[in-house]
């Protein structure tokens, strides 16, 4: 386990020690819990990577043979253009 030195304003230090004592804990344990919870959150990079995997998984069944031909596309456009 690594030790970390943190500098805090005096009033923040006092309030944090009081809060830790109210929870029957030490300031070190309080900071440790906060940092563990903070690092468990999904980072923006991790979220984007997960979303990319979901999108790629959703289109995994795509086949180029499923595409419309040029004639089919143009006929659809003509049908939509007619009143």
Biopython code that builds the backbone (N, CA, C, O; Angstrom):
import numpy as np
from Bio.PDB.StructureBuilder import StructureBuilder

atoms = [
    (1, "UNK", "N", (0.851, -1.169, 0.000)),
    (1, "UNK", "CA", (0.000, 0.000, 0.000)),
    (1, "UNK", "C", (0.900, 1.237, 0.000)),
    (1, "UNK", "O", (1.915, 1.272, 0.697)),
    (2, "UNK", "N", (0.531, 2.230, -0.769)),
    (2, "UNK", "CA", (1.305, 3.464, -0.891)),
    (2, "UNK", "C", (0.802, 4.516, 0.092)),
    (2, "UNK", "O", (-0.386, 4.574, 0.409)),
    (3, "UNK", "N", (1.721, 5.338, 0.564)),
    (3, "UNK", "CA", (1.368, 6.479, 1.403)),
    (3, "UNK", "C", (1.344, 7.724, 0.534)),
    (3, "UNK", "O", (2.177, 7.888, -0.358)),
    (4, "UNK", "N", (0.394, 8.592, 0.799)),
    (4, "UNK", "CA", (0.239, 9.826, 0.035)),
    (4, "UNK", "C", (0.169, 10.991, 1.013)),
    (4, "UNK", "O", (-0.501, 10.909, 2.042)),
    (5, "UNK", "N", (0.860, 12.065, 0.689)),
    (5, "UNK", "CA", (0.792, 13.279, 1.497)),
    (5, "UNK", "C", (-0.136, 14.265, 0.803)),
    (5, "UNK", "O", (0.021, 14.557, -0.383)),
    (6, "UNK", "N", (-1.100, 14.768, 1.552)),
    (6, "UNK", "CA", (-2.077, 15.703, 0.999)),
    (6, "UNK", "C", (-2.069, 16.958, 1.859)),
    (6, "UNK", "O", (-2.100, 16.886, 3.087)),
    (7, "UNK", "N", (-2.029, 18.093, 1.206)),
    (7, "UNK", "CA", (-2.101, 19.365, 1.929)),
    (7, "UNK", "C", (-3.526, 19.899, 1.847)),
    (7, "UNK", "O", (-4.130, 19.954, 0.776)),
    (8, "UNK", "N", (-4.048, 20.294, 3.017)),
    (8, "UNK", "CA", (-5.417, 20.800, 3.098)),
    (8, "UNK", "C", (-5.436, 22.103, 3.875)),
    (8, "UNK", "O", (-4.599, 22.317, 4.752)),
    (9, "UNK", "N", (-6.379, 22.969, 3.563)),
    (9, "UNK", "CA", (-6.571, 24.148, 4.429)),
    (9, "UNK", "C", (-6.966, 23.677, 5.826)),
    (9, "UNK", "O", (-7.609, 22.638, 5.980)),
    (10, "UNK", "N", (-6.583, 24.438, 6.830)),
    (10, "UNK", "CA", (-6.837, 24.046, 8.225)),
    (10, "UNK", "C", (-8.308, 23.756, 8.502)),
    (10, "UNK", "O", (-8.629, 22.777, 9.176)),
    (11, "UNK", "N", (-9.202, 24.594, 7.992)),
    (11, "UNK", "CA", (-10.626, 24.385, 8.279)),
    (11, "UNK", "C", (-11.154, 23.102, 7.622)),
    (11, "UNK", "O", (-11.997, 22.417, 8.201)),
    (12, "UNK", "N", (-10.678, 22.780, 6.448)),
    (12, "UNK", "CA", (-11.096, 21.535, 5.779)),
    (12, "UNK", "C", (-10.573, 20.339, 6.555)),
    (12, "UNK", "O", (-11.286, 19.354, 6.745)),
    (13, "UNK", "N", (-9.340, 20.424, 6.999)),
    (13, "UNK", "CA", (-8.742, 19.348, 7.787)),
    (13, "UNK", "C", (-9.543, 19.085, 9.055)),
    (13, "UNK", "O", (-9.849, 17.935, 9.371)),
    (14, "UNK", "N", (-9.888, 20.161, 9.794)),
    (14, "UNK", "CA", (-10.657, 20.003, 11.034)),
    (14, "UNK", "C", (-12.022, 19.382, 10.771)),
    (14, "UNK", "O", (-12.432, 18.452, 11.464)),
    (15, "UNK", "N", (-12.728, 19.903, 9.761)),
    (15, "UNK", "CA", (-14.067, 19.353, 9.452)),
    (15, "UNK", "C", (-13.985, 17.892, 9.010)),
    (15, "UNK", "O", (-14.842, 17.086, 9.373)),
    (16, "UNK", "N", (-12.959, 17.548, 8.229)),
    (16, "UNK", "CA", (-12.808, 16.165, 7.773)),
    (16, "UNK", "C", (-12.498, 15.234, 8.940)),
    (16, "UNK", "O", (-13.013, 14.117, 8.993)),
    (17, "UNK", "N", (-11.664, 15.683, 9.873)),
    (17, "UNK", "CA", (-11.366, 14.854, 11.050)),
    (17, "UNK", "C", (-12.604, 14.647, 11.892)),
    (17, "UNK", "O", (-12.839, 13.548, 12.393)),
    (18, "UNK", "N", (-13.405, 15.698, 12.055)),
    (18, "UNK", "CA", (-14.648, 15.583, 12.825)),
    (18, "UNK", "C", (-15.588, 14.606, 12.126)),
    (18, "UNK", "O", (-16.174, 13.732, 12.765)),
    (19, "UNK", "N", (-15.728, 14.757, 10.827)),
    (19, "UNK", "CA", (-16.617, 13.873, 10.054)),
    (19, "UNK", "C", (-16.158, 12.418, 10.151)),
    (19, "UNK", "O", (-16.980, 11.519, 10.332)),
    (20, "UNK", "N", (-14.867, 12.188, 10.033)),
    (20, "UNK", "CA", (-14.336, 10.829, 10.150)),
    (20, "UNK", "C", (-14.606, 10.270, 11.549)),
    (20, "UNK", "O", (-14.984, 9.107, 11.690)),
    (21, "UNK", "N", (-14.411, 11.097, 12.583)),
    (21, "UNK", "CA", (-14.657, 10.649, 13.957)),
    (21, "UNK", "C", (-16.128, 10.311, 14.158)),
    (21, "UNK", "O", (-16.451, 9.346, 14.851)),
    (22, "UNK", "N", (-17.024, 11.097, 13.560)),
    (22, "UNK", "CA", (-18.462, 10.815, 13.666)),
    (22, "UNK", "C", (-18.815, 9.471, 13.027)),
    (22, "UNK", "O", (-19.776, 8.813, 13.424)),
    (23, "UNK", "N", (-18.031, 9.085, 12.046)),
    (23, "UNK", "CA", (-18.254, 7.797, 11.380)),
    (23, "UNK", "C", (-17.402, 6.696, 12.006)),
    (23, "UNK", "O", (-17.284, 5.600, 11.458)),
    (24, "UNK", "N", (-16.803, 7.007, 13.176)),
    (24, "UNK", "CA", (-15.930, 6.063, 13.886)),
    (24, "UNK", "C", (-14.836, 5.551, 12.957)),
    (24, "UNK", "O", (-14.585, 4.349, 12.864)),
    (25, "UNK", "N", (-14.196, 6.488, 12.275)),
    (25, "UNK", "CA", (-13.168, 6.163, 11.296)),
    (25, "UNK", "C", (-12.013, 7.145, 11.437)),
    (25, "UNK", "O", (-12.105, 8.125, 12.177)),
    (26, "UNK", "N", (-10.942, 6.876, 10.731)),
    (26, "UNK", "CA", (-9.819, 7.810, 10.701)),
    (26, "UNK", "C", (-9.907, 8.653, 9.436)),
    (26, "UNK", "O", (-10.623, 8.312, 8.494)),
    (27, "UNK", "N", (-9.177, 9.746, 9.429)),
    (27, "UNK", "CA", (-9.137, 10.593, 8.246)),
    (27, "UNK", "C", (-8.526, 9.826, 7.076)),
    (27, "UNK", "O", (-8.966, 9.965, 5.935)),
    (28, "UNK", "N", (-7.516, 9.020, 7.368)),
    (28, "UNK", "CA", (-6.874, 8.215, 6.327)),
    (28, "UNK", "C", (-7.875, 7.237, 5.700)),
    (28, "UNK", "O", (-7.915, 7.082, 4.480)),
    (29, "UNK", "N", (-8.678, 6.585, 6.535)),
    (29, "UNK", "CA", (-9.676, 5.639, 6.019)),
    (29, "UNK", "C", (-10.751, 6.368, 5.214)),
    (29, "UNK", "O", (-11.238, 5.846, 4.211)),
    (30, "UNK", "N", (-11.123, 7.575, 5.653)),
    (30, "UNK", "CA", (-12.107, 8.369, 4.934)),
    (30, "UNK", "C", (-11.598, 8.729, 3.540)),
    (30, "UNK", "O", (-12.315, 8.571, 2.552)),
    (31, "UNK", "N", (-10.358, 9.211, 3.465)),
    (31, "UNK", "CA", (-9.764, 9.571, 2.175)),
    (31, "UNK", "C", (-9.642, 8.327, 1.295)),
    (31, "UNK", "O", (-9.903, 8.388, 0.094)),
    (32, "UNK", "N", (-9.252, 7.214, 1.883)),
    (32, "UNK", "CA", (-9.130, 5.968, 1.122)),
    (32, "UNK", "C", (-10.471, 5.570, 0.516)),
    (32, "UNK", "O", (-10.532, 5.208, -0.659)),
    (33, "UNK", "N", (-11.551, 5.630, 1.305)),
    (33, "UNK", "CA", (-12.888, 5.285, 0.779)),
    (33, "UNK", "C", (-13.286, 6.214, -0.358)),
    (33, "UNK", "O", (-13.833, 5.769, -1.368)),
    (34, "UNK", "N", (-13.010, 7.516, -0.194)),
    (34, "UNK", "CA", (-13.360, 8.481, -1.242)),
    (34, "UNK", "C", (-12.606, 8.199, -2.537)),
    (34, "UNK", "O", (-13.185, 8.244, -3.622)),
    (35, "UNK", "N", (-11.307, 7.906, -2.418)),
    (35, "UNK", "CA", (-10.503, 7.647, -3.613)),
    (35, "UNK", "C", (-10.873, 6.325, -4.278)),
    (35, "UNK", "O", (-10.867, 6.225, -5.505)),
    (36, "UNK", "N", (-11.189, 5.327, -3.488)),
    (36, "UNK", "CA", (-11.625, 4.046, -4.065)),
    (36, "UNK", "C", (-12.928, 4.239, -4.838)),
    (36, "UNK", "O", (-13.062, 3.746, -5.958)),
    (37, "UNK", "N", (-13.877, 4.947, -4.253)),
    (37, "UNK", "CA", (-15.148, 5.203, -4.934)),
    (37, "UNK", "C", (-14.918, 6.040, -6.193)),
    (37, "UNK", "O", (-15.535, 5.787, -7.228)),
    (38, "UNK", "N", (-14.044, 7.022, -6.110)),
    (38, "UNK", "CA", (-13.748, 7.904, -7.244)),
    (38, "UNK", "C", (-13.128, 7.125, -8.402)),
    (38, "UNK", "O", (-13.485, 7.342, -9.560)),
    (39, "UNK", "N", (-12.208, 6.228, -8.093)),
    (39, "UNK", "CA", (-11.529, 5.487, -9.161)),
    (39, "UNK", "C", (-12.369, 4.347, -9.710)),
    (39, "UNK", "O", (-12.045, 3.813, -10.771)),
    (40, "UNK", "N", (-13.421, 3.963, -9.035)),
    (40, "UNK", "CA", (-14.308, 2.916, -9.560)),
    (40, "UNK", "C", (-15.233, 3.459, -10.649)),
    (40, "UNK", "O", (-15.778, 2.692, -11.444)),
    (41, "UNK", "N", (-15.407, 4.751, -10.684)),
    (41, "UNK", "CA", (-16.278, 5.350, -11.693)),
    (41, "UNK", "C", (-15.671, 5.146, -13.067)),
    (41, "UNK", "O", (-14.454, 5.196, -13.244)),
    (42, "UNK", "N", (-16.537, 4.917, -14.029)),
    (42, "UNK", "CA", (-16.099, 4.710, -15.404)),
    (42, "UNK", "C", (-15.546, 6.018, -15.972)),
    (42, "UNK", "O", (-16.203, 7.057, -15.905)),
    (43, "UNK", "N", (-14.347, 5.960, -16.527)),
    (43, "UNK", "CA", (-13.762, 7.163, -17.124)),
    (43, "UNK", "C", (-14.451, 7.448, -18.459)),
    (43, "UNK", "O", (-15.137, 6.589, -19.013)),
    (44, "UNK", "N", (-14.260, 8.646, -18.956)),
    (44, "UNK", "CA", (-14.846, 9.016, -20.244)),
    (44, "UNK", "C", (-14.318, 8.093, -21.336)),
    (44, "UNK", "O", (-15.080, 7.663, -22.202)),
    (45, "UNK", "N", (-13.026, 7.783, -21.305)),
    (45, "UNK", "CA", (-12.440, 6.876, -22.287)),
    (45, "UNK", "C", (-13.076, 5.493, -22.192)),
    (45, "UNK", "O", (-13.433, 4.899, -23.209)),
    (46, "UNK", "N", (-13.217, 4.983, -20.969)),
    (46, "UNK", "CA", (-13.825, 3.658, -20.783)),
    (46, "UNK", "C", (-15.271, 3.641, -21.265)),
    (46, "UNK", "O", (-15.718, 2.673, -21.881)),
    (47, "UNK", "N", (-16.004, 4.729, -20.977)),
    (47, "UNK", "CA", (-17.401, 4.809, -21.420)),
    (47, "UNK", "C", (-17.492, 4.801, -22.937)),
    (47, "UNK", "O", (-18.323, 4.097, -23.510)),
    (48, "UNK", "N", (-16.636, 5.586, -23.587)),
    (48, "UNK", "CA", (-16.653, 5.627, -25.054)),
    (48, "UNK", "C", (-16.254, 4.284, -25.659)),
    (48, "UNK", "O", (-16.820, 3.864, -26.668)),
    (49, "UNK", "N", (-15.292, 3.617, -25.051)),
    (49, "UNK", "CA", (-14.862, 2.304, -25.535)),
    (49, "UNK", "C", (-16.006, 1.288, -25.394)),
    (49, "UNK", "O", (-16.229, 0.471, -26.287)),
    (50, "UNK", "N", (-16.728, 1.346, -24.260)),
    (50, "UNK", "CA", (-17.874, 0.445, -24.048)),
    (50, "UNK", "C", (-18.968, 0.731, -25.068)),
    (50, "UNK", "O", (-19.537, -0.196, -25.646)),
    (51, "UNK", "N", (-19.268, 2.017, -25.294)),
    (51, "UNK", "CA", (-20.296, 2.375, -26.272)),
    (51, "UNK", "C", (-19.908, 1.934, -27.680)),
    (51, "UNK", "O", (-20.754, 1.474, -28.446)),
    (52, "UNK", "N", (-18.635, 2.074, -28.015)),
    (52, "UNK", "CA", (-18.160, 1.632, -29.324)),
    (52, "UNK", "C", (-18.362, 0.129, -29.476)),
    (52, "UNK", "O", (-18.818, -0.335, -30.521)),
    (53, "UNK", "N", (-18.029, -0.623, -28.450)),
    (53, "UNK", "CA", (-18.208, -2.075, -28.497)),
    (53, "UNK", "C", (-19.683, -2.431, -28.652)),
    (53, "UNK", "O", (-20.021, -3.372, -29.371)),
    (54, "UNK", "N", (-20.565, -1.685, -27.981)),
    (54, "UNK", "CA", (-22.001, -1.940, -28.104)),
    (54, "UNK", "C", (-22.479, -1.668, -29.524)),
    (54, "UNK", "O", (-23.251, -2.449, -30.079)),
    (55, "UNK", "N", (-22.027, -0.568, -30.111)),
    (55, "UNK", "CA", (-22.435, -0.224, -31.479)),
    (55, "UNK", "C", (-21.904, -1.262, -32.457)),
    (55, "UNK", "O", (-22.640, -1.742, -33.319)),
    (56, "UNK", "N", (-20.632, -1.608, -32.324)),
    (56, "UNK", "CA", (-20.064, -2.603, -33.232)),
    (56, "UNK", "C", (-20.744, -3.955, -33.068)),
    (56, "UNK", "O", (-20.917, -4.685, -34.044)),
    (57, "UNK", "N", (-21.127, -4.292, -31.850)),
    (57, "UNK", "CA", (-21.856, -5.536, -31.617)),
    (57, "UNK", "C", (-23.236, -5.513, -32.242)),
    (57, "UNK", "O", (-23.728, -6.540, -32.711)),
    (58, "UNK", "N", (-23.865, -4.338, -32.251)),
    (58, "UNK", "CA", (-25.209, -4.214, -32.817)),
    (58, "UNK", "C", (-25.192, -4.320, -34.336)),
    (58, "UNK", "O", (-26.177, -4.743, -34.940)),
    (59, "UNK", "N", (-24.078, -3.938, -34.958)),
    (59, "UNK", "CA", (-24.032, -3.992, -36.422)),
    (59, "UNK", "C", (-23.210, -5.180, -36.916)),
    (59, "UNK", "O", (-22.859, -5.243, -38.094)),
    (60, "UNK", "N", (-22.906, -6.109, -36.034)),
    (60, "UNK", "CA", (-22.092, -7.261, -36.409)),
    (60, "UNK", "C", (-22.784, -8.120, -37.466)),
    (60, "UNK", "O", (-22.122, -8.824, -38.229)),
    (61, "UNK", "N", (-24.096, -8.063, -37.510)),
    (61, "UNK", "CA", (-24.826, -8.894, -38.469)),
    (61, "UNK", "C", (-25.034, -8.201, -39.809)),
    (61, "UNK", "O", (-25.740, -8.723, -40.672)),
    (62, "UNK", "N", (-24.442, -7.055, -39.988)),
    (62, "UNK", "CA", (-24.549, -6.331, -41.249)),
    (62, "UNK", "C", (-23.746, -7.056, -42.320)),
    (62, "UNK", "O", (-22.617, -7.486, -42.084)),
    (63, "UNK", "N", (-24.342, -7.182, -43.492)),
    (63, "UNK", "CA", (-23.644, -7.783, -44.625)),
    (63, "UNK", "C", (-23.772, -6.837, -45.808)),
    (63, "UNK", "O", (-24.826, -6.236, -46.018)),
    (64, "UNK", "N", (-22.722, -6.707, -46.566)),
    (64, "UNK", "CA", (-22.738, -5.823, -47.731)),
    (64, "UNK", "C", (-23.780, -6.288, -48.742)),
    (64, "UNK", "O", (-24.317, -5.478, -49.496)),
    (65, "UNK", "N", (-24.065, -7.573, -48.762)),
    (65, "UNK", "CA", (-25.067, -8.100, -49.685)),
    (65, "UNK", "C", (-26.480, -7.654, -49.351)),
    (65, "UNK", "O", (-27.380, -7.784, -50.180)),
    (66, "UNK", "N", (-26.688, -7.131, -48.148)),
    (66, "UNK", "CA", (-28.012, -6.670, -47.741)),
    (66, "UNK", "C", (-28.330, -5.273, -48.266)),
    (66, "UNK", "O", (-29.449, -4.787, -48.098)),
    (67, "UNK", "N", (-27.360, -4.630, -48.896)),
    (67, "UNK", "CA", (-27.570, -3.263, -49.365)),
    (67, "UNK", "C", (-28.494, -3.248, -50.579)),
    (67, "UNK", "O", (-28.586, -4.222, -51.327)),
    (68, "UNK", "N", (-29.171, -2.121, -50.752)),
    (68, "UNK", "CA", (-30.032, -1.933, -51.916)),
    (68, "UNK", "C", (-29.167, -1.671, -53.145)),
    (68, "UNK", "O", (-28.074, -1.112, -53.055)),
    (69, "UNK", "N", (-29.685, -2.088, -54.285)),
    (69, "UNK", "CA", (-28.985, -1.784, -55.526)),
    (69, "UNK", "C", (-29.217, -0.320, -55.867)),
    (69, "UNK", "O", (-30.093, 0.328, -55.294)),
    (70, "UNK", "N", (-28.434, 0.194, -56.797)),
    (70, "UNK", "CA", (-28.581, 1.577, -57.241)),
    (70, "UNK", "C", (-29.989, 1.805, -57.799)),
    (70, "UNK", "O", (-30.602, 2.840, -57.534)),
    (71, "UNK", "N", (-30.491, 0.862, -58.553)),
    (71, "UNK", "CA", (-31.833, 0.987, -59.133)),
    (71, "UNK", "C", (-32.904, 1.032, -58.056)),
    (71, "UNK", "O", (-33.850, 1.814, -58.156)),
    (72, "UNK", "N", (-32.765, 0.197, -57.017)),
    (72, "UNK", "CA", (-33.738, 0.194, -55.922)),
    (72, "UNK", "C", (-33.732, 1.522, -55.175)),
    (72, "UNK", "O", (-34.789, 2.027, -54.798)),
    (73, "UNK", "N", (-32.567, 2.081, -54.962)),
    (73, "UNK", "CA", (-32.470, 3.368, -54.273)),
    (73, "UNK", "C", (-33.150, 4.456, -55.091)),
    (73, "UNK", "O", (-33.895, 5.271, -54.547)),
    (74, "UNK", "N", (-32.893, 4.472, -56.411)),
    (74, "UNK", "CA", (-33.482, 5.496, -57.256)),
    (74, "UNK", "C", (-34.997, 5.320, -57.364)),
    (74, "UNK", "O", (-35.734, 6.304, -57.431)),
    (75, "UNK", "N", (-35.455, 4.085, -57.381)),
    (75, "UNK", "CA", (-36.909, 3.878, -57.458)),
    (75, "UNK", "C", (-37.583, 4.329, -56.159)),
    (75, "UNK", "O", (-38.699, 4.849, -56.194)),
    (76, "UNK", "N", (-36.922, 4.137, -55.023)),
    (76, "UNK", "CA", (-37.471, 4.630, -53.763)),
    (76, "UNK", "C", (-37.561, 6.153, -53.773)),
    (76, "UNK", "O", (-38.549, 6.727, -53.314)),
    (77, "UNK", "N", (-36.539, 6.793, -54.291)),
    (77, "UNK", "CA", (-36.541, 8.250, -54.362)),
    (77, "UNK", "C", (-37.633, 8.761, -55.278)),
    (77, "UNK", "O", (-38.257, 9.782, -54.989)),
    (78, "UNK", "N", (-37.872, 8.067, -56.375)),
    (78, "UNK", "CA", (-38.941, 8.484, -57.302)),
    (78, "UNK", "C", (-40.308, 8.295, -56.651)),
    (78, "UNK", "O", (-41.193, 9.133, -56.824)),
    (79, "UNK", "N", (-40.491, 7.215, -55.910)),
    (79, "UNK", "CA", (-41.784, 6.968, -55.250)),
    (79, "UNK", "C", (-42.068, 8.031, -54.194)),
    (79, "UNK", "O", (-43.210, 8.466, -54.046)),
    (80, "UNK", "N", (-41.045, 8.448, -53.464)),
    (80, "UNK", "CA", (-41.247, 9.455, -52.421)),
    (80, "UNK", "C", (-41.484, 10.837, -53.037)),
    (80, "UNK", "O", (-42.161, 11.673, -52.438)),
    (81, "UNK", "N", (-40.940, 11.078, -54.210)),
    (81, "UNK", "CA", (-41.090, 12.383, -54.852)),
    (81, "UNK", "C", (-42.468, 12.550, -55.494)),
    (81, "UNK", "O", (-42.912, 13.678, -55.710)),
    (82, "UNK", "N", (-43.149, 11.446, -55.801)),
    (82, "UNK", "CA", (-44.469, 11.521, -56.428)),
    (82, "UNK", "C", (-45.503, 11.930, -55.383)),
    (82, "UNK", "O", (-45.463, 11.485, -54.236)),
    (83, "UNK", "N", (-46.456, 12.813, -55.820)),
    (83, "UNK", "CA", (-47.487, 13.291, -54.871)),
    (83, "UNK", "C", (-48.518, 12.241, -54.555)),
    (83, "UNK", "O", (-49.439, 12.494, -53.779)),
]
sb = StructureBuilder()
sb.init_structure("model")
sb.init_model(0)
sb.init_chain("A")
sb.init_seg("    ")
for serial, (resi, resn, name, xyz) in enumerate(atoms, 1):
    if name == "N":
        sb.init_residue(resn, " ", resi, " ")
    sb.init_atom(name, np.array(xyz, "f"), 0.0, 1.0, " ", f" {name:<3s}", serial, name[0])
structure = sb.get_structure()
